[in-house]
């Protein structure tokens, strides 16, 4: 493999691995804040319901579940920090030529993400963790909401930087150096791509966090649930996953239309559509021979691709062949077609895994409605239920696979560009890099990440098996500022 190919592989490994933890951190921060808010409100209602109530007890189930979600957040956030730092180092290690071109645009977003959002999250997460028995309940609750808001700020500014690579705006090219210079930071933050990508990405993040909560809730529910706390946890996770799945579909529809407008080759590659076509169908599944542009088997939905691309089922969608000719005339000689099988299948895996996770969440909500339990019924339906229950622990893998497939599609279907229409991938690699150096660094990253994966899984399993079992703290008669969650 060449230095370019190894650099791309290394960046893909680092980015995909990091992105396994980012969605969980975003969603778990908000879910922890939501659970603690429910605990806070139950405490207030407890105090208002009876003159004899001390106003501090509330429903202990929400307090225990807040602790479970908070522990998951702390574990995931710590791993995300390590992997995120390595990802940023990639710009200096393997992509310094790209960093020189893009640095004036990318720099402000990294500064905001690092200096404002990251330190905001880390500082207030520390206050939340260590201040549980030191801060007033309302102030303690505010700290976790600030963490949740910080994760959203981080996500938005990083997506704004990525949106420039998809649809470059708010820049000028320095005629002396050829570098991109930022013209308007406000215009960068309001790029039409980031406005569409942000809600889609956040919805996907909540699908992942909800699925993790759902899996842990079902695991503990089947071991016994005398006070109903794990049924609550299960339904919180199921509702989060189901609502997020619906939001992913709605926001994905908007993002697909924006993508078609700014990168029509990406949508053509997603369908392997070589010939321009009006009323283009969308193939749910297709099989073709290597090197052929037409499949020998395809299961199509009529007019769906035209609707996904433009909102009009009869609209014309440009094909790969016409776009290749257009780009040659616009940008000069070259191959502007991405790896079509990668684009085609990653697009379908993204949709398929996301739909499957949403369906599982809907099944859990149906089976636990109106106080029902997840106990398998008799006969063949009961047999199917038993198999589903045994496999529910794998549900968090589905949104993770969907997110991974989505990012692979987003980045690989933009090729051969790093910044669409401005800067080619082949021009971004650090000069002087050798394949041996890249193989060595990739092996080192893979080893460290393998260790981190084992540590994260073991810690999460430990939380899944033991967290939430400790008794709720007894209220101290003279302590009006007792925390809403158990001491850590």
N, C-alpha and C positions, 0 to 999 in steps of 0.2 A: 504494500500500500504506500502511496505517496504521502508526503508531509501534509498536503491539503486534505486528503482523505482521513488521515489519522487525526488531524486537528478537528475536523468535523465530527468524527466519532467520539473523541474525547469530550468535546463540548456537549454533544448529545447525551453522553452518559452522565456527565456532571449535572446538566440541566434537568433531565428527566428524573434523576434521583432526588435532586433538591425539590422538584415540584411534587414529589410524593408527600412532602411534609408541609408545604406552603398552604394548600387548601385546608388541611386539617387544622393548622394554626389559626387561619382566618375564621373558620366555622366554629371551632371549639371555644375561641375567645367569646364570640357572640352567644353561643349556647351556654357557656358558664355564666355570662352576665344575665342571660334570661332566667336560668335556674335560680340564681341568687336573688334576682328581682322577685320571683315568685315566693321565695323564702321570706324576703323583706315584707312583701305585701301580706303574706299569711301572718306574720308577726304583728303587723299593724292592725289587721282585722281581729286577731286574738285579743289585743289590748282594748279595741273599741267595743268588742262584743260583751265584755263582762267587766263590771267595776272591780271585781276581785282579781282579774288577770293582771299579771305584771307587765304585759306589753312586750315581752322579750322572747316568749317561747315559740309561738307559731306552730307550723307543721314541720316536725323534725325530718320528714322524708325529703323535703326540698333541700334542707341543709345538708343532708348526707349526699344527695345526688349532686349538689354543687361541688362538694369535695371531690367526688369521682371525676366529674368533667374537668375540674381544675387541675387535678393530677395528670390527666391525659394531656391537657394543654401545656403544662410545664415540661413534660417529657418531650413532646413534639416540638415545642418552641426551641428547646436547647439543641436538638439535632438540626433543626432548620437553620439556626445561627451558623453552625459549623459548615454545613453544606452550602449556605448562601455566600459565605466569605470565599470559599473555594471557587464558586461560580464567578464572582467578580474578578478574581485573580486571572481568570481565563483571558480577559481582554489584554492583559499585559504579557501573559505567557505565550499564548498561541496566536493572538489576533491583534498584535500591536499596530500593524498597518491599518487595520480597520479602526482601532482606537484613535489613531492620529486623525483619520478622516472624520470620525463621528464624535470625538471627545467633547467638542464645544456644545453639541446638542445633548449628548448622553450625560455629561458631567453634572448639570444642574439637577437632573432627575435623580441621579445617584446620591447627590448631596442631600436632597430632601429626604430620600428614602433612608439614608444612613444617619444623618444628623438629627432630623426631626422625627420621622415616623419610628425608626428603629429604636432610638434612645427613649422616645416617648413610650413605646411598648415595653422595653426592658425595665425602665424606671418604675412605671406604674404596675407592672407585673410583679416586681420585687416588693413594692408597697403592699400589693394585695396579698402576696404569699406570706410575708413576714409581719404584716400589720393586722392580721386577722383578730388578734386579741389586744391590739393597741389603738386601733382607730374606731371612731364611732361608726355604728352600722351603716348610716347613710353615706358617710365619707368612704367607708370601705367598699360599698357597692359602687360608688362613683369611680373608684380606681380601676375596676375590671371593665366598666363601660369605656373608659378612656383607652384601655388596652384594645378593646374591640374596634373602636374608631381608628386607632393607630394602624391596625392591620389593614383596614380598608384604604387608608391614605397610602400606605406602602404599596398595596396592590395597584392603586390607580396610577401612581407616578411611574411605576415600572411598566405597566401596560402602555402608558403614554410614550415611553421610550421605545417599546417594541412597535407601537403603532407607527412611529416614524419610519421604521424599517419596512413596514407594509405599505404605507402611503405617506411619503415624505412631504411635510408641510413646514411652514414657518422657518425657512432657512434661506441663506444665500451662499453661493459658492465663492470662496476667496479666489480671485483670478491669479494671485501669485503662488499660493500654496495648493490650490485645488481642494481645500478642506471645507466642510460644511460648517457654517456659522449660524447660530441660533438668531432668528430675527425677532420672534415674539413668543415669549414663554406661555402667554395666555392662549395663543393659537395652537401651540404644541399640545396643551392640555385639553383643547377642544377639538382635536382631530376627530373626524367622523368615525374613524376606525376604533379609537379608544372609547368613544361614547357608546359604540355598539358592543365592543369586546368586554368592557368592564362588567356590566350586569350579567353577561353570559358566563364569564369566568367566576364571578362571585356565586352565581347559582350553582355552578359545578362544584365549587368549594363546599357549599352547604350540603350538597348531595353526599360528598365524601364524609364530612363530619357526622351527618345524620346517620349514615350507614354504620359508622363505628359505634355510635351510641346505641343504635338498634341491635347490633350484634352482641354487645356486652349485656344489654338489657335482657335479651332473649336467653343468653347463657345463664345469667343469674336467676331469671324467672323460672327456668326449668329446674333449678336446684332448690326452689322454695322461696315463697314471697309472702310471709305472714302479714306484713303491714302494707303490702301493695306498692312499695316504692319502686320495685323493678318493673312492674307493669307500667307505671308512670314513665320511667326511663325509656322503656321499649317504645311506648307510643310517642314520646317526644322525638325519639330518633326516627320512627316511621313517618310521622307527619313532616318532619324536616326533610327527609329524603324524598317523600312523595311531592311535596310542594316545590322543592328545589328541582326535581325532575321535570315538572310542568314548566317551571320558569326557564330551565335550560332549553326546552323545546321552543318556547315563545321568543326568547332572546336570540337563540340560534337562527331562527327564521330571519330576524332583522339583520344579524351579522352576515348571513349568507348573501343577502341582497347588497349590503355594503361591499362585501368581498368581491362580488361579481362586478360591481361598478369600478372598483379600483384595481382589481387583478383578475380580469376575465379568464386568463389562462388557468388560474387556480380552480375555478368552478368547472372549466372544461376538463381538466385533469381529474377532478373528483368523480366525474361520470365517464371518463375515458371517451369523451365525445370528440371525434376527429373531424367530422363534417358539420358545418354550420347547419342548424336545424330549427325550424319554427315548430312550436308545440312539442318540444323535446321531452321524451319520457325519462323517468328515473329508474334505473335498474336496481332492484333489491339485491340481486345476486346474478353474477355473470361469470362465465368461464370461456377463456379464449386460448388459442395456441400462441406460444412465444413468438414475438415478432409480428403478429397479426394485429390489425387495428379494429377488426370486427369480431365479437365473440361468436362461438358456435352454439352457445346456450345463454339465454338471458331472461330473467323474470322481471318484467317492466311494469311500472305504474304509468299509464299514459298522461302526458302533459305535466307531470309533477316537477321535472327539472326546470322547465320554463317558469312554473309558479314559484319554486324556491329561489330562482335567480332574479326574478323581476316582479313577482306578484301577479303576473298575467299568464294564464295557462297557454295562451296562444302565441306568446312572444318568441322572438328569435334569439337563440343562444349561440354565440360564436363558438366554432370548433377549433381544435388544436391546430389543424393545418392552416386555416386562415389567420389565426393569431400568430403563428410562427412567421408567416410571410409578412404580416404587419410589423412585427418586432424587428425583423431583419431590415425593413425599410426605415424604421424609426431609430434603431440603436446600432445598426451595422451588422455585418456577418456574424453568425454564431448560432448555437443551439439553445433555444429559449424554452424548450419543453422539459418540464420536471420529470422525475421518475414516475410514470403514470401508474403502474401497479401499486406503488407505495401510496400515492395520493388516493387512488380508488379504494383500496382496502382499509387504510387508516380512517378514511371518512366514514365507512360503514361500521367499522369496529367502534368508533366513537359513538355513533348513534345506537348501535346494538347493545353495547354494555350499559349505556345510560338508560335505555328503555327497560332493560332487564332489571336493573336496580330499582327503578320506579315501580315496576310490576311487583317485585318482592315486597316493597314497602306497602303497596296497596293491599296485598294479600295479608300481611301482618295486621294492618289496620282493620280489615274485614274480620279476621279471626279473633281480634281482641275487642270488638265493638260491644258496647253496653255491658261491660263487666265480664265478658267471656274470657276464658283462658285459652292458651295455645295447645291444650291437650289434643292429641290425634283422635279422630273419630273412628268408628268401626268400618270394616270392609276396605274396598279399594281406595276410596277417598282418604281413609285413615292411613293407609299405607303410603300414599303420596304425601300426606301431611308429615308423617314421620321422616321421610327422606328430606323434605324441605327443611324441617326443623334441624336435622343433622347438618345440613349444608348452610344454614343461616350464618354461621360464624365466618363464612367466606364472603359475605355481602360487601364488606368494605373494599374488597379487591375490585369489585365491578366499577364503582366510580373512579378508582385510581387508574384502571385500565382505560376507561373512557377518556379521562383527562390526558393520559399519556398519548393515546391515539390522536386526540385533538391537537396537541402541540406538535406531534410529528407531522400531521397534515399541514398545520399552519406554517411550519418552518420549511419543510422539504418541498412543498408545492409552490413556494416562492422562488425556488432555485431557477436560474443560476445567480440570483441576486442576493446580496446581504441587505442592501437598501434598494428597494424596487426602482429600477430605471436609472439609478445613480451609481451604484457601487457593486461590483461583482464579487462573489464569494472567493474566487481564485485570487483576487487582488488583496484580500484582507489578512492573509496569513503572515505571521512574523517572519521577517527575512532571516535566513541562516538556520532555521530549525531543521533538524534531521529526523528521519523516521525512528532512529534508535532512541533519541531523547524523548520523543513522543510516546513510544511504546513503554519506556521506563516510567514516565510520569503517569500514563494511563494505568499501568499495573499498580503503581502506588496508590492512586485514587481508588481503584477497584478494591484493593485490600482494606484500606481505611473505611471505605463505605460499607464493605461487607461486615466489618466489626461493628460499625454504627447500626447497621440493620439488625444484627443479632441483639445488640443492647436494647434498641428501641422495642423490638418484638417482645423480649423477655420482660421489660418493664411494663409494657402495656398489658401483657398477659397477667403479670402480678397484680396490677390494678384491677383487671377484670375479675380475678379470682378472690381478691381480699378487700378491695376498697368498698367503703359504704357499710361495712359490718360493725364498725366501732359505734358505741352508743352515743346518742346526741348528748352534748354537754349539759349538765344540770345548771339551771340559772342560779346565779349568785344573788341573794336578796338585795344586797346593797350595790350591785354593779349594774347600773342602768345602761352601760355601754357594752354589754356582752356581745361578742361577734355573732353574726348570723350563720357562720359556718364553723365547724369544729376547728380547734387549734391544730396547726400543721406540725 
